[in-house]
Amino acid sequence: MSNNTTVGIERIIAKIDNDFNLDNSDWIPRVAAWCIDAMSQLDVLNKVKKRKRLEVHNRIAVNNCNIVDDDLEVYDENGCKVDRLEDKNCGCLYPAEDDDNSNKDDDCKTNGARTLEYGVEHPYNYVTEAVHTNDYDPRNWHATRTIQVQSPYSVKRRSRSNKDYGHNFTKLDDKRIELGFDTSFITIVNKEVETKYSDTYKIELPVIPDNGLLLEALAYYCVYKFLCRGYKHPVFNLNASQYGTNPYFEWIRLKDQAKRSVLNDKIDIDKASFRSYFFDSTFPKK
């Protein structure tokens, strides 16, 4: 692994173009999704700690993208850590019935360690609005009907005490956090997939560990997916029974080696970081 421990998606595109000489450009926009799928299968996507501020309304904080529950921590507006209230011990909340996931969030291009996908807003609970009608009713001269208006900040509660349940939070679902106290905003800290802005795709995409075996495996995986779309190649063929000319067999052969190699690189980096920390703390420079 080089000093620059990660590379962008353009590195894979250049490698495929140079090594396999595919005869069209239809595959280029698909490389990002294919690489994310492959790295997800190998569980080698880099993760880093990320911090994000969320506004709170009626003790509910809503994130546009899914909240990745990996070492999730919540801090109040004073910077104090908020304890998590386990769902099994809460007993005061339950989701709304008949949720219909229909509203797409166009800002969520990547989600945790998963493939490119769009987030989904949930129309959770309802508030009612009275609307006057012109229909005459002798029992009620201003007859009304009720319109249900969806609100992501509302929450259904069981019939129990209205008192606070402490300086705690509970994760209601993939996008919402409920607090047991009043505050204007919270800060969430968790581990999410490390991304880098791609000039090719004009969005943030997961970085790729700069490991030779991994890059080779990803290239074969992309060529395998390319041939799955019905394209022909003068050398590689999915019907080939021998290694070397069937990209699927090459992917299967290389993937476990690539995973071990990436994990070993991370261990070496961790050891080097520890040695550097040990010497710096033991023998500080004057």
N, C-alpha and C positions, 0 to 999 in steps of 0.2 A: 504494500500500500504506500502510495506516495505521500509527500508532505500535505498536499491537498487531498483530504480523505474522502471527499465526495465529488461527483461530477453531475452535470446537468443532462437532460434528456437529449440534447444536441450531440453528446458524445456517442450515444447508442445509434442515433440516426446516421452519423458519419461512418461508424464502424460497419453497419449493415450495408450502406451504399458502397463502401469500399470493398468489403469482403464477399458480398453476394451478388452485386450488380443486378438488382431487380429492375425489370424493364419498364416500370411506370412509377408514378409518385403517389398512387392511391393509398399506399401503406403508411406514408409519413405521418398524417394526422392521427393514426391509430397507435403509434408506437408508445405514446405516453400511457394509455390505458392498458396496453399489453404488458408493459414493464411493471406497472403498479400491481396488476394481477399476479404476475410471476413472483415479485418480491413479497407479496402478501402470502403466497403459498409457502415461500421459504422462511417467512417471518424474519426478514432482514431489513425491514424499513427502519431507518434511523428515527429515533424519537428524542425530542428536546422539551425542556420545560417552557411552557408558554403562560403568559399572564394576560388577562383580559378583564376590563371593567364592564359591569352590567348594571343598567338602571333597574331600580326596584319600584314596582307599583303594587300597592295593596299587599305588600310582603311577598310578591312573586317577581322573580327575575327570569326573563326570557332571553335565550340566546338564539340568533338567527340560524346558526349551524348547530349540529348535534354537539352536546357536551360530552367529550370523551372522559369516561370514568376511570382514568388511569392516574393513580396518585392524586386524585382530586382534592384540592384544599380551597376553603372559602374564607375570605377576610372581610370584616365590616369596614365602614368608612373611616374608622379610626386606626385601621391596620391591625386590629385584634383578630386572632384566628377564631373561627366559628366551628363549634363541635358539630359532628354529624349525628343526626338522630336516625337510628336504624329504622327502616320501614316497618319491621315487625313489631317495633316498640311504639310506633307512632299512634296508629289506631284512630286518627282523627281525619284522615283524608282518603278519598277514593276518587278515581277518574270518572269523568262524565260518561254517560252511556251514549251509544250510537255515534262515536267519533267517526268523522268522514275525512280522511286525509286527502285534501284536494288542492291546497294552496302551495305552489312551488316557490322555493326561495332560490333565486338565481345567483345569489352570492356564494353559495356553498359548492365549490368545485371539488374540494377534497374533503374526506371525512375519516379522520382517524387513520387506520391502516388499511382502509378499503379502497376499492376502485373509484374512479371519478363518478360522482353521482350528485344529484340535486337533493338538497334538504327538503323536508316537508313540514309545513306548519300544521298544527292540529287545531281544529275549531273546537275548543274544549267545552266550556259551559255557556249558559245563556242568561241574558238579562231580558226583561220584558218591557215593552213600550205600548202604551195605550193609544189607540188611534180612533178618533171620533168618526161616526158614520152618519149619514142622513136618514137612515131607516128609523121610522117612528116606532117606539116601543112604549106603551103606556106604563110599564113597570120601570122603565129606565130610559128617560128621554134622550140621554146622550150615550146610546149604546156604543160599546167599545169592542174592539177585537185586539188580540195580543200578537205582536210580532216578536219572533225570537231573533236576537242579535248575538252573534258569536263574539266571545271575548277571551283572548288567551290569558288574561290576568285574573280571571275568576276561578274559584275553586269550590267544589262542593264539600261540605263538612257534615260529619255525623252529629247527631243531637247530643252535645256534651258541652262542657264548660267553655266559655269564650275567653278564658284567661290565656296569657301567653304560655307556651310550653318551653320557654327558656331561650338562652342564647345559642340556638341550634339551627340547623338547616336539614332539609330532606330533599332528595332529588326525586321529583314527581315523575319525570319521564326523560326522554332524550334531550329536551330543550328547556325544561322549566325546573327552577329551584325555588322551594318555598322556605321562608324564614319564620322563626318564632318571635321576631321582634321588629320594630319599626326602624327603617333606615332608608336613605335615598339611593344608595348604590352599594354594590359589593364588588370585590375583586376575586376572580377565580384563578387558581394556578393548577395546571395539570401537565401531563406529558402528552404531546401530540406529535404527529409525524413531521419531521423537519422538511421544510419546503424551500424552494428557490424560484425566483421569478424567471419564467421562460420567455425569451424574446420570440421564439417560434410560435408559441401558443398564446402569448400575452396574458398568462395567468400564473399563479403560484402552483408549482408541481413538486411532488416529493423528490428529494435528491437521491442519487444512486451511489452507494459505497464504491469507491474507486478500487475495485478488486478485479484482477485479471480474469479469474475463473468465473466470477459473477457476470462480468461484461460478456464473456463468451457464451455463457448459458442463456443470458437474456437475448442475445442476438439470435441464437438458434430457436428460442421460444417465439420470437417475433416472426422469423421466417416460417416456422410451423403454422402460426396463425395466418400468415399471408397465404400460404398454400391451401389452408382450410377454406378460404374465400373463393376457391376455384381457379386460382392463377396457376400457370405452368412455369416451370423453371428448367433450363437445359441440363442442370446437374442434379438438383435435389428433387426428391419424389417421395410423397407420403406412402406410396405402395412398395417402396424399396424395403427389402428384408434385411439389409445389411447396414451396420453403423457407418457413418461417414457421409452417406447420401440421403439419409432420412433425418430431417431436422428434429422430428419428434423423439426418435431414439437418442439423438445427441443431447437434447434437453434432459431426458430421463437419466442419461449417463452422467451428466455434469451437475445436476441440481444439488445433490447431496454433498458433493465435493465443494461446490460453491458456497453452500450454507456454512459448512465447517470452516472454510477458509475465511469467510467474513467474520464469523464469531471469533476465530483465533486472532484476526487483526484487531478486533475490539479489545480482546484480552491484553494484547501487546500494548495497545495505546493506554489502557488503564494502568498497566504496570509502569509504563514510562511516565505517566502523569504522577503516579505515586512516588516513584524515585525522585522526580523533579521536586515534588512537594517536600519529601523527606530531607533532601539535601538543602533546599532553600530554608526550611525551618530549623534544621540542625546547624547549618553553617551559613547564617545570614550574611549577606554582603554588607560591608561597612561603607 
